[in-house]
Amino acid sequence: MFIERKKVPIAVEIKYSLSPQAAKGFWTSYRDLGCRKGFIVYPGSEAYPLEKDVFVLPLENITDMVK
């Protein structure tokens, strides 16, 4: 038996900066699409929360988005 998962969009923005901030368009899309999670991917080495349910992730941790 298979359980069908509801597909929910996530917002993703990729930055080159080591001190990334989400752009205005990220937040607009996040709200308009009804995202439950958001991620800012950057070339640094630390993962940390930016806001509630929005996280900054190093590129090497990109697979953490689907967990």
C-alpha positions in Angstrom: 0.0 0.0 0.0 1.3 3.5 -0.9 0.5 6.6 0.9 0.1 9.6 -1.4 2.0 12.6 -0.3 0.6 16.1 -0.9 3.2 18.1 -2.8 3.8 21.5 -1.2 6.1 24.1 -2.9 9.2 25.3 -1.2 10.9 28.6 -2.0 14.6 28.5 -3.0 17.0 31.3 -3.7 20.6 30.9 -4.6 23.1 33.6 -3.5 26.8 34.1 -4.2 27.4 36.2 -1.0 28.7 34.8 2.2 26.2 36.9 4.1 23.0 36.2 2.1 19.7 37.9 2.5 16.4 36.9 0.9 15.3 39.3 -1.9 11.9 41.0 -1.9 10.8 38.6 -4.7 11.7 35.6 -2.6 9.2 36.7 0.1 6.6 37.6 -2.4 6.8 34.2 -4.0 7.0 32.4 -0.6 3.7 34.0 0.4 1.9 33.8 -3.0 2.7 30.1 -3.5 1.8 29.2 0.1 5.3 27.7 0.8 5.8 26.0 4.2 9.6 26.2 4.0 12.1 28.4 2.3 15.9 28.0 1.7 18.6 30.4 0.8 21.6 28.4 -0.6 25.0 30.1 -0.4 28.7 29.1 -0.7 29.4 29.4 3.0 29.8 26.5 5.5 27.2 27.3 8.3 23.5 26.4 8.2 21.2 28.7 10.2 17.6 29.9 10.4 16.9 33.2 8.8 13.2 33.5 9.8 10.5 31.0 10.9 10.6 28.1 8.5 13.3 29.8 6.3 16.8 28.6 6.5 20.2 29.5 5.0 22.0 26.4 3.8 25.5 25.8 2.4 25.5 24.4 -1.1 26.9 21.1 0.3 23.8 20.7 2.4 21.3 21.2 -0.4 19.8 17.7 0.1 18.6 18.9 3.5 15.8 20.8 1.7 13.8 17.6 1.0 14.0 16.2 4.6 
